[in-house]
Amino acid sequence: MEVVIVLVIIAVVGYLIYQSLPNTKFEKAQNLFNAKDYVQAINILNGIFEKHVDAPAKHAECKLKLGQQTSAKSDKLKFFNEVVEIRKRIRNSSSIAKFESIEAKALFEIAKIQYEETKGDIEKLNQNIRFIDTANKKGSESDFSSLKTKHFNDLAEKKIKKATEKEKSNKNSEAIQSYNTAKDFAEKSNNN
């Protein structure tokens, strides 16, 4: 009888130890992620953030998915910025390497929202181009490139409008300068 009690205690303790292992917790978080229960997955991943090399990237991916599901731009930006902030918590270089492609996707989503909010404003377009130029693009290079092309296309159109206005008001030297700038932007946007 005592042997049975000892075996049951050992089994229970073994099970509890197994359940508390980072790999086991990560598997639970992965299953929750697959079931699209990102909030519960984040709760588990927070507990093993520094204990499992894949936890920071999966945590960031959960935040990214929450941002992509949300419809309000302010909520989207909140989640995407939270993804970017995760980098500050990561201590392991292997974790950073796994995190970077998720971070790039969040930065792309931020740049896309900022582009939509420019509404053709030249300064905002230039500001977002600078944001894109400094962003981590790992794995999302083509997305960033096509978004930047849209910026240049918009800038070319705005500069042509300005040049036409200058030309109508007989400010020909300023018009020529605006046309040249528009031409440069059009070339960068592959729009002849």
DARAZI-V873868 format. One record per residue. N is the residue number from 1. RES is the residue in three letters. PHI is phi in degrees with one decimal (NA if undefined). OMEGA is omega in radians with two decimals (* if undefined). NEAR is the number of other C-alpha atoms within 8 Angstrom. Layout:
n=N res=RES phi=PHI omega=OMEGA near=NEAR
n=N res=RES phi=PHI omega=OMEGA near=NEAR
This chain:
n=1 res=MET phi=NA omega=3.14 near=4
n=2 res=GLU phi=-64.6 omega=3.12 near=5
n=3 res=VAL phi=-64.7 omega=3.13 near=6
n=4 res=VAL phi=-63.8 omega=3.13 near=7
n=5 res=ILE phi=-63.1 omega=3.12 near=8
n=6 res=VAL phi=-62.5 omega=3.13 near=8
n=7 res=LEU phi=-64.4 omega=3.11 near=8
n=8 res=VAL phi=-65.0 omega=3.13 near=8
n=9 res=ILE phi=-63.1 omega=3.12 near=8
n=10 res=ILE phi=-62.6 omega=3.13 near=8
n=11 res=ALA phi=-64.4 omega=3.14 near=8
n=12 res=VAL phi=-65.3 omega=3.12 near=8
n=13 res=VAL phi=-62.7 omega=3.11 near=8
n=14 res=GLY phi=-60.5 omega=3.12 near=8
n=15 res=TYR phi=-64.7 omega=3.13 near=8
n=16 res=LEU phi=-63.9 omega=3.09 near=8
n=17 res=ILE phi=-64.4 omega=3.13 near=8
n=18 res=TYR phi=-58.9 omega=-3.13 near=8
n=19 res=GLN phi=-66.6 omega=-3.09 near=8
n=20 res=SER phi=-93.2 omega=3.12 near=8
n=21 res=LEU phi=-69.0 omega=3.13 near=8
n=22 res=PRO phi=-55.6 omega=-3.13 near=9
n=23 res=ASN phi=-64.2 omega=3.12 near=7
n=24 res=THR phi=-66.1 omega=3.12 near=10
n=25 res=LYS phi=-64.4 omega=3.11 near=13
n=26 res=PHE phi=-63.3 omega=3.10 near=13
n=27 res=GLU phi=-60.4 omega=3.09 near=8
n=28 res=LYS phi=-61.8 omega=3.14 near=10
n=29 res=ALA phi=-62.3 omega=3.11 near=13
n=30 res=GLN phi=-62.5 omega=3.11 near=10
n=31 res=ASN phi=-64.6 omega=3.08 near=8
n=32 res=LEU phi=-64.9 omega=3.09 near=12
n=33 res=PHE phi=-60.4 omega=3.14 near=11
n=34 res=ASN phi=-62.7 omega=3.11 near=7
n=35 res=ALA phi=-85.8 omega=3.13 near=6
n=36 res=LYS phi=64.1 omega=3.04 near=6
n=37 res=ASP phi=-99.8 omega=-3.01 near=9
n=38 res=TYR phi=-67.0 omega=-3.11 near=12
n=39 res=VAL phi=-65.6 omega=3.11 near=7
n=40 res=GLN phi=-66.3 omega=3.11 near=9
n=41 res=ALA phi=-62.0 omega=3.12 near=15
n=42 res=ILE phi=-61.3 omega=3.13 near=11
n=43 res=ASN phi=-58.1 omega=3.13 near=8
n=44 res=ILE phi=-68.2 omega=-3.10 near=12
n=45 res=LEU phi=-65.2 omega=3.07 near=15
n=46 res=ASN phi=-60.2 omega=-3.13 near=9
n=47 res=GLY phi=-69.9 omega=-3.12 near=6
n=48 res=ILE phi=-117.1 omega=-3.03 near=12
n=49 res=PHE phi=-49.6 omega=-3.10 near=10
n=50 res=GLU phi=-96.6 omega=-3.07 near=10
n=51 res=LYS phi=-99.4 omega=-3.11 near=7
n=52 res=HIS phi=-128.7 omega=-3.03 near=10
n=53 res=VAL phi=-61.6 omega=-3.11 near=10
n=54 res=ASP phi=-92.0 omega=-3.06 near=8
n=55 res=ALA phi=-60.7 omega=-3.13 near=15
n=56 res=PRO phi=-60.6 omega=-3.14 near=15
n=57 res=ALA phi=-66.4 omega=3.14 near=13
n=58 res=LYS phi=-68.3 omega=3.07 near=11
n=59 res=HIS phi=-59.8 omega=3.13 near=12
n=60 res=ALA phi=-63.3 omega=3.14 near=14
n=61 res=GLU phi=-65.0 omega=3.08 near=10
n=62 res=CYS phi=-62.3 omega=3.13 near=13
n=63 res=LYS phi=-63.1 omega=3.11 near=13
n=64 res=LEU phi=-60.4 omega=3.14 near=14
n=65 res=LYS phi=-63.3 omega=3.10 near=9
n=66 res=LEU phi=-61.6 omega=3.11 near=11
n=67 res=GLY phi=-65.1 omega=-3.14 near=13
n=68 res=GLN phi=-71.0 omega=-3.13 near=8
n=69 res=GLN phi=-79.7 omega=-3.04 near=6
n=70 res=THR phi=-74.7 omega=-3.10 near=9
n=71 res=SER phi=-99.6 omega=-3.11 near=7
n=72 res=ALA phi=-75.9 omega=-3.11 near=6
n=73 res=LYS phi=-58.9 omega=-3.12 near=8
n=74 res=SER phi=-64.7 omega=3.09 near=6
n=75 res=ASP phi=-69.6 omega=3.09 near=10
n=76 res=LYS phi=-57.8 omega=-3.13 near=13
n=77 res=LEU phi=-59.8 omega=3.13 near=11
n=78 res=LYS phi=-59.2 omega=-3.13 near=9
n=79 res=PHE phi=-65.2 omega=-3.12 near=12
n=80 res=PHE phi=-64.9 omega=3.09 near=15
n=81 res=ASN phi=-68.2 omega=3.06 near=10
n=82 res=GLU phi=-64.6 omega=3.07 near=10
n=83 res=VAL phi=-60.7 omega=-3.11 near=15
n=84 res=VAL phi=-61.9 omega=-3.13 near=10
n=85 res=GLU phi=-67.0 omega=-3.12 near=8
n=86 res=ILE phi=-59.3 omega=-3.13 near=10
n=87 res=ARG phi=-51.9 omega=-3.09 near=9
n=88 res=LYS phi=-64.8 omega=-3.11 near=5
n=89 res=ARG phi=-87.9 omega=-3.03 near=6
n=90 res=ILE phi=-80.0 omega=3.14 near=11
n=91 res=ARG phi=-108.2 omega=-3.04 near=7
n=92 res=ASN phi=-94.3 omega=-3.11 near=8
n=93 res=SER phi=-64.5 omega=3.09 near=7
n=94 res=SER phi=-66.3 omega=3.10 near=7
n=95 res=SER phi=-66.2 omega=3.12 near=14
n=96 res=ILE phi=-63.0 omega=-3.14 near=13
n=97 res=ALA phi=-59.4 omega=3.14 near=8
n=98 res=LYS phi=-74.0 omega=-3.10 near=10
n=99 res=PHE phi=-75.6 omega=-2.96 near=13
n=100 res=GLU phi=-57.5 omega=-3.13 near=11
n=101 res=SER phi=-70.2 omega=3.07 near=12
n=102 res=ILE phi=-69.4 omega=3.10 near=13
n=103 res=GLU phi=-59.0 omega=-3.14 near=12
n=104 res=ALA phi=-61.1 omega=3.11 near=14
n=105 res=LYS phi=-64.4 omega=3.11 near=11
n=106 res=ALA phi=-66.3 omega=3.11 near=13
n=107 res=LEU phi=-63.2 omega=3.08 near=13
n=108 res=PHE phi=-63.8 omega=3.12 near=13
n=109 res=GLU phi=-61.1 omega=3.10 near=9
n=110 res=ILE phi=-63.4 omega=-3.14 near=11
n=111 res=ALA phi=-61.7 omega=3.13 near=11
n=112 res=LYS phi=-65.3 omega=3.11 near=9
n=113 res=ILE phi=-64.4 omega=3.13 near=10
n=114 res=GLN phi=-62.3 omega=3.10 near=9
n=115 res=TYR phi=-62.8 omega=3.14 near=11
n=116 res=GLU phi=-61.7 omega=-3.11 near=7
n=117 res=GLU phi=-82.4 omega=-3.13 near=6
n=118 res=THR phi=-69.3 omega=-3.11 near=10
n=119 res=LYS phi=46.9 omega=3.08 near=6
n=120 res=GLY phi=81.4 omega=3.12 near=9
n=121 res=ASP phi=-68.0 omega=-3.04 near=7
n=122 res=ILE phi=-58.8 omega=-3.11 near=9
n=123 res=GLU phi=-64.3 omega=3.13 near=6
n=124 res=LYS phi=-67.5 omega=3.08 near=9
n=125 res=LEU phi=-63.1 omega=3.12 near=13
n=126 res=ASN phi=-63.0 omega=3.12 near=8
n=127 res=GLN phi=-63.1 omega=-3.14 near=8
n=128 res=ASN phi=-69.6 omega=3.05 near=11
n=129 res=ILE phi=-62.6 omega=3.09 near=10
n=130 res=ARG phi=-62.4 omega=3.08 near=8
n=131 res=PHE phi=-59.9 omega=3.14 near=9
n=132 res=ILE phi=-62.4 omega=-3.12 near=11
n=133 res=ASP phi=-62.2 omega=-3.09 near=6
n=134 res=THR phi=-95.9 omega=-3.07 near=6
n=135 res=ALA phi=-75.5 omega=2.95 near=8
n=136 res=ASN phi=-69.0 omega=-3.06 near=8
n=137 res=LYS phi=-114.1 omega=-3.01 near=12
n=138 res=LYS phi=-50.6 omega=3.11 near=8
n=139 res=GLY phi=85.5 omega=-3.12 near=6
n=140 res=SER phi=-123.2 omega=-3.07 near=11
n=141 res=GLU phi=-56.3 omega=-3.09 near=8
n=142 res=SER phi=-68.8 omega=3.09 near=6
n=143 res=ASP phi=-63.1 omega=3.12 near=8
n=144 res=PHE phi=-62.6 omega=-3.13 near=11
n=145 res=SER phi=-61.9 omega=-3.13 near=8
n=146 res=SER phi=-68.9 omega=3.08 near=8
n=147 res=LEU phi=-67.1 omega=3.12 near=9
n=148 res=LYS phi=-64.4 omega=3.08 near=11
n=149 res=THR phi=-61.0 omega=3.08 near=11
n=150 res=LYS phi=-60.9 omega=3.11 near=9
n=151 res=HIS phi=-60.0 omega=-3.12 near=12
n=152 res=PHE phi=-63.7 omega=3.10 near=12
n=153 res=ASN phi=-63.0 omega=3.10 near=13
n=154 res=ASP phi=-62.1 omega=3.13 near=9
n=155 res=LEU phi=-63.0 omega=3.12 near=13
n=156 res=ALA phi=-62.4 omega=3.13 near=14
n=157 res=GLU phi=-62.5 omega=3.14 near=9
n=158 res=LYS phi=-64.5 omega=-3.13 near=11
n=159 res=LYS phi=-67.7 omega=3.09 near=12
n=160 res=ILE phi=-65.5 omega=3.09 near=11
n=161 res=LYS phi=-59.1 omega=3.14 near=8
n=162 res=LYS phi=-62.8 omega=-3.13 near=10
n=163 res=ALA phi=-62.6 omega=3.12 near=14
n=164 res=THR phi=-62.9 omega=3.10 near=9
n=165 res=GLU phi=-63.6 omega=3.13 near=9
n=166 res=LYS phi=-64.9 omega=-3.13 near=12
n=167 res=GLU phi=-64.8 omega=3.13 near=11
n=168 res=LYS phi=-64.8 omega=3.14 near=7
n=169 res=SER phi=-96.5 omega=3.06 near=6
n=170 res=ASN phi=57.2 omega=3.03 near=6
n=171 res=LYS phi=-104.0 omega=-2.97 near=9
n=172 res=ASN phi=-64.9 omega=-3.13 near=8
n=173 res=SER phi=-66.6 omega=3.09 near=6
n=174 res=GLU phi=-69.5 omega=3.11 near=10
n=175 res=ALA phi=-63.9 omega=3.13 near=14
n=176 res=ILE phi=-61.2 omega=3.13 near=9
n=177 res=GLN phi=-62.3 omega=3.11 near=9
n=178 res=SER phi=-66.4 omega=3.09 near=12
n=179 res=TYR phi=-62.9 omega=3.12 near=11
n=180 res=ASN phi=-63.9 omega=3.10 near=8
n=181 res=THR phi=-64.2 omega=3.11 near=10
n=182 res=ALA phi=-61.3 omega=3.12 near=14
n=183 res=LYS phi=-61.5 omega=3.11 near=9
n=184 res=ASP phi=-60.5 omega=3.13 near=9
n=185 res=PHE phi=-65.5 omega=-3.14 near=12
n=186 res=ALA phi=-63.8 omega=3.10 near=13
n=187 res=GLU phi=-64.7 omega=3.12 near=9
n=188 res=LYS phi=-68.5 omega=-3.13 near=10
n=189 res=SER phi=-92.4 omega=-3.10 near=12
n=190 res=ASN phi=60.0 omega=-3.13 near=7
n=191 res=ASN phi=-113.9 omega=-3.11 near=7
n=192 res=ASN phi=-91.1 omega=* near=4
